[in-house]
Amino acid sequence: MKHNLLTFLFFAVLLAMAYHFAFGLTYEHFFAGSFAFQTYWVVPFILVPALLLAGLGWSLGFWRSLGWADLAAAAIIVAIVYLNLDASYSCGSGCF
């Protein structure tokens, strides 16, 4: 299970970086002036990455029987989603 946890950590960081890079480029090019993305910034910045990472964890065998590795994978998801929050996209037109 330690091998799966390290594999999950590696691919979770890569998946989160790729998602935020692709979403940042898409947002900047197509939706920079859209107030809907600024109002509902929680969906693309918290909900979608958390669901993608949870799907990755499920595909690697986590959360089928609860144990210490499942709790560690959940903590990794929370940490990665929190560390990837970026205020520049959600507050591009002035939150403050």
N, C-alpha and C positions, 0 to 999 in steps of 0.2 A: 504494500500500500504506500510505502514511502516513495517508491519509484513513480507511482501514479500521481502522488502529490507534487513531486518535483516536475513531472511532465505537465501537470495542470498549471503550475505556477509559470513555467516557461511559456506555454501556449496562451495562457490567460493574459500575460503582459503583452505578448505580440498581437493578440486579437484586440485588446483594448487600444493599443497604439494605432493599429491599422484602422479601426473603426473611427477613432477620434480624428485621425488625419483625413480620412475620406469624408467624414461628415463636415469637418471644418472647411475643406475645399468646396464641397457641394453647397454648404450654407453661404459661404462668402460669394460664390458665383451666382447662385440662383435666388437665395432668400434673405439677403442682407437687409432689405427694407421691409420685410414681412413682420408685422406685429404679432402674428400668431405664434411664430417661433420664439419670440421674446416673451410672450405670455406663458406659453406651455413649454418652457425650456427644460422642465423636469423630465419630460418623456424622452427626448433624444440624448440627454446627458446622464440620466440616472436609470430610468426604467429599461430602455433598450440594451445598454451595456450590461446591466445586471442580468437580464434574461438571456443574453448571448453567453455570458460567462456561466450561468447556471446550466444552460444547455450543454456547454462544453464539459462541465463537471459531471453532468448526468451521463454523457457519452463515455466518459472515462471511468464510470462505475461508482461515483459518489452518490450518497443519499439513498442508497437502496437498503442499507441497514446502518443505523446510526452508530457512530463510533468517534474516536478522537480525530481521525482523518477527515471525516465529514465536517466536523466543527472547524477544523483548520482550513478546509476548502471554503467554507462559508466566510470565515474571517479574511481569507485572501480576496474573495469577491468584494467584500465591504471595503477593504483597504484599497484595492485597485480602482473601484468606482469612485471612492472619495478622493484619491490622489489625482484622478483624471478630470475632476471638475475644473472647468475653466470659465471664468466669468467674462472673458472677452467676447464669446459668441452670444451668450444670453443677455449681456448688457451692452451690446455693441452700439445701440442708439441712445444709451444713457439711462441706466438704472438709478443713478444717484443724482 
